[in-house]
């Protein structure tokens, strides 16, 4: 099937899925109000086969050292799948399934599948990575750009992480866990009970980002948007906390955004 945009609807919620633009969710409108920052780079893009930065673009893959393109010098950032066209596997009124074939510069063959499922009050994103040949380390995550302002007061963030990953001058975790500090943030937090972050636009909308994964990066240093990014490991995790994808065991993760009007 083609890689043209897909529109999903449920109640007064509408989602645009953009297979041709890195498999991202290009828009989420609730009651006609756009919640995601608009633009080719924004919306909500999948981070796969890694999340955040890889130090110097290099990671250990078995006995081999792999080098990824330095798209955020001196590091590599956010995976390769957001830079490629995905394909549509199937769609219905409120669900789309899209796929991406891992290819150069990623050194292994594999398939990423993303399911985008909409209900009247929630959007669920599920992603899996499968290998065709050898095992390899990978990560899954999502990078939504939520509009800071929906026409009223700025959004407020509420979450209670167990720790914050100490961030070095190179923007990568040092390996130390510290007590959470006040924002603004471009930081990774640990939530062992699962990611649970509430965004509130006072008097307008409350939206909860949840996932069974225990890592979340919060980025709110930009004026226009706030990012809440559930992921299967911390930045540089291909080196520090590798999760192996094997022929028998794919890597899978899910995040759900649920909302209510205020």
C-alpha positions, 0 to 999 in steps of 0.5 A, spaced: 500 500 500 502 507 499 505 511 504 500 517 503 497 520 509 492 517 513 486 520 517 483 516 523 477 518 527 473 517 533 468 521 536 471 528 536 478 526 536 482 526 529 489 523 528 493 524 522 498 518 520 504 520 516 507 514 513 511 518 508 514 522 513 518 518 518 512 514 520 510 520 525 503 522 527 502 528 524 496 531 528 492 530 534 485 534 534 481 534 540 474 537 538 478 541 533 483 543 537 490 541 535 494 538 540 501 537 537 506 542 534 505 542 526 511 542 521 515 537 518 519 535 523 514 535 529 508 532 530 510 525 534 515 521 531 518 514 532 525 513 535 527 507 533 532 503 533 535 507 538 532 513 542 536 520 544 543 520 543 548 515 542 555 517 544 560 519 538 555 515 534 558 508 536 555 502 539 558 495 541 554 490 537 557 483 539 564 484 538 563 489 533 563 497 534 558 500 529 558 507 527 552 511 526 551 518 522 553 524 526 546 527 525 547 531 532 554 532 532 558 529 535 553 524 537 547 520 533 540 522 535 533 519 535 534 513 530 534 512 523 526 510 522 524 517 522 528 519 516 525 514 512 518 513 508 514 507 512 509 503 508 501 502 510 500 495 511 492 496 513 487 501 515 480 502 518 476 508 521 480 508 527 486 504 526 492 504 522 498 499 521 505 501 518 511 498 517 518 500 516 524 496 513 531 497 517 536 498 512 543 502 511 546 505 515 543 500 520 547 494 520 542 489 521 535 487 517 529 487 520 522 490 520 519 495 525 511 495 525 507 501 529 500 500 530 496 507 531 489 506 535 484 511 536 478 511 541 474 517 543 478 519 549 485 515 548 490 514 542 495 508 543 501 507 539 504 500 539 511 499 536 515 492 535 522 491 532 523 484 529 530 481 526 530 477 520 537 474 521 542 476 527 540 479 534 542 486 535 541 491 540 535 496 539 531 501 543 523 504 542 521 510 544 516 516 541 518 523 541 511 528 541 511 535 541 505 537 545 503 545 543 505 549 549 499 553 549 492 551 546 489 558 546 489 559 554 494 558 559 501 554 558 501 547 559 503 544 566 507 538 567 506 533 573 510 527 574 513 524 580 519 520 577 524 516 582 530 519 580 533 523 574 539 521 570 545 526 571 546 529 565 553 531 563 556 537 559 555 532 553 548 532 554 548 524 555 547 521 562 553 520 566 551 513 569 549 517 576 542 517 578 540 524 582 534 526 586 529 530 580 531 537 579 526 543 577 526 544 570 526 546 565 529 540 562 532 536 557 533 530 561 531 523 562 527 520 568 526 513 571 519 511 573 520 504 575 512 503 576 511 505 569 511 512 565 505 516 568 506 524 566 500 529 566 499 535 561 494 540 563 492 546 559 488 549 565 481 550 563 481 546 557 484 539 557 488 534 561 492 529 557 496 523 561 502 520 557 502 513 560 507 507 558 509 500 562 516 502 560 520 506 566 524 511 562 521 518 560 525 524 557 522 531 558 524 536 554 521 543 555 526 548 553 523 550 547 518 556 547 513 553 542 512 545 545 513 540 550 516 533 549 514 527 553 518 521 551 517 514 553 522 509 551 525 503 553 532 505 555 535 511 557 539 516 552 546 512 550 542 506 552 545 501 546 551 502 550 549 502 557 543 498 557 542 494 551 536 490 549 537 485 544 532 483 539 533 476 537 529 471 532 525 469 537 524 475 541 522 481 538 522 488 542 515 491 543 513 497 547 506 501 548 504 508 550 497 511 551 495 518 551 488 519 554 485 525 555 479 529 558 476 536 557 476 541 563 
